[in-house]
Amino acid sequence: MTYNITDKGYYGEFGGAYIPEMLYPNVEELRQNYLKIMAEPSFKEEFDQLLKDYVGRPSPLYLAKRLSEKYNTKIYLKREDLNHTGAHKINNTIGQILMAQRLGKKRIIAETGAGQHGVATATVCALMGLECIVYMGEIDIARQAPNVARMKMLGATVVPALSGSRTLKDATNEAIRDWINNPVNTHYIIGSVVGPHPYPDMVARFQAVVSEEMQWQLQEKEGKTTPDYVIACVGGGSNAAGAFYHYLENTDVKLIAVEAAGKGIHTGESAATSALGKEGIIHGSKTLLMQTDDGQITEPYSISAGLDYPGVGPMHAHLYKTGRAEFISITDDQAMNAGLELSKLEGIIPAIESSHAFAILKEKNFKKDDVVVINLSGRGDKDLQNYIDYFKL
């Protein structure tokens, strides 16, 4: 059993490239070149240099003493919130902008939910002087106003998606339409481990820097490269893919993927794909997907804009199906309270997406000498209004 991608672009039975004919040349160009380009010494050197000097990597692995005391186990936080732009998303956009340059693309499009990927894309476009168009659901534009302002300051054009649920899924649909209409000069920077092959694999490889650093950081702190648990929130799943990547084949490391149960798994207002999803095709890949009996995609809901997606990436569908990762769904209320607890115990205000991962601490009993790494995928600045409204601050 392997948990990595096959040559054909599948994780087990999930993945592939189910795309309209019009997109085939774009996706094929990328598929034929992405591994070659990533293997070039000049690419690697530029990528690593930018991660170090521009993003501020390595991100620290921080022993959360007060949190550890409370839950009677050893809890480390992988501090992706300390990256430039405030989340893990920048790891992938740096990689993809370098890829786009080498493929001769002059125009960049992206989709965004919470706005973190949009900001990260606008950031690298400003850095490299490329045109940037970001599609964002109208509802997300309203609830993530600070990120919209940041994108505009960085020179991006933010286009509202006005169809469907007016959230991430619809923004993705609009971005794909744009790409079909502008195939030659445009590169689509997908922000998660979703979409047609090679995107899930390419994004996972760029995010793998997270678990790569974890290994030597744990060696320094614990005298071993492997934790007992790695925990990460999953919407599409890029931060989890990065945190799990170097541990996928090592079954001694337990992986926990945390999804958004919204108002409760069976309330009809949820984004708990593993619990509710069936096999289907969304945005170019076969994966687990929330859908009606006749295959229409059902609208997801989560208080966090970044987990508000009706599917998961094919890697995660495979990890769920094979039992390699444990999937747990956390409600809005559990997540918000976990975010507040981290703020008060450690002086770190997490993104609401990341708060879902911290809510696991109340759900599972870890042993005293377990080494538990939680991927703190983003900081909470963008969510301050949500926190204010929720807790009446």
C-alpha positions, 0 to 999 in steps of 0.5 A: 500500500502506498500513500503517494501518487502514482505515475498516472496521477492517482492516490489509490482510486482517487485523483486523475484529470477529468477536464474539458478538452479546452483545458487539456493543453494547459494541464498537459503542459504542466504535467509534462514539465512540473517534475523536471522544473522542480528538479532543476538546481536553479529552481530549487535554489531560487525556491529555497532562497525565497522561502528563507529570505522572503517567507522567513522559513524555517517556521519554528517548532514550538513546545506549547508548555501551558497547553501541554500541561493542561492536556498532559501530553507533549504538544508542539506547534508548527508555526506556519502562522509566522510565515510572511502573509500569515499562513502556509499558503505562501509556500505553494504560491512561491513554488508556482510563480517560479513554475509559471515564469519557467513556462513563460506565463505572464498572467496569473489567476487564482481562487480563494476562500478565506483570502489567505491563498489570494493574498499569497498569490497577489504577494508573489505576483507583486514580487515578480511583476505579473498580472494577478486576478483573484476569484472570490465568492461574494460571501467570502469577500464580505467576511474576509474584508481585511484580506480583500483589502490586502489583495487590492493593495498588492495590485490584484484584481478581485473578482466576486463569484456571484453564482451558487453558494458564492463561496470557494467552490464557486470562485474555483468554477469562475477561475476554471472558466477564465483559464479555458478562455485564456489558455496560452498566457495564463497560469492558474495557481490552485491553492490546495491539493485539489484539481486535476493532476498534477495539481494535488501532487505539485501543491503537496510537494511545495507544502512538503517543506513543512514536514521536512523541517519538522523532521530535523526540528524534532531531532533537535528537540526530541532526539528523533525525527518522528512524532507520535501524532501529526494533526492538521485541519483539512478543507481541500487539505494543503496544510495537512498534505504538507504536514503529513507528506514525509510521514505518509509511508511511516505508519508509526506516525498517526495522522489526524485530519480535522474537518469542519462539522459546521453546526453539526455533521447532520444539520445540513450546515457542515463541511464534513466531507469524510462523514458525508461524502461519496465518490464523485468528480469536482474541479477535475479530480475524482475524490470524496464529495458532498452530493445529493443522491442524484450527484448534485454538489451540496453546499458546504458550510463552516464558520471558517471560510477556508474549510468551507469546501464540499470535497477533499483533495484526492490524497486525503480521500485515499488516506481516509478510505485506507484508514491511514489517517483518522478523520475527525469533524469539529463544530464551529463552537468547538473550534471557536472555543479552542481558538480562544483557549490557545490565545489565553494559554499560549498568547497565540491567536490562531486562524479559525481553520487552525482552531479546528485542529486544536479542538481535537485535544478535548476529543482524544486522550494522548499519553503523557510521553506522546509527541503531538505536533499540531500544524498551526496553519495560519494566524487569526488576524483575518478572523478577528471580526468573527471572534469579536462577533462570536464571543461578543468581545 
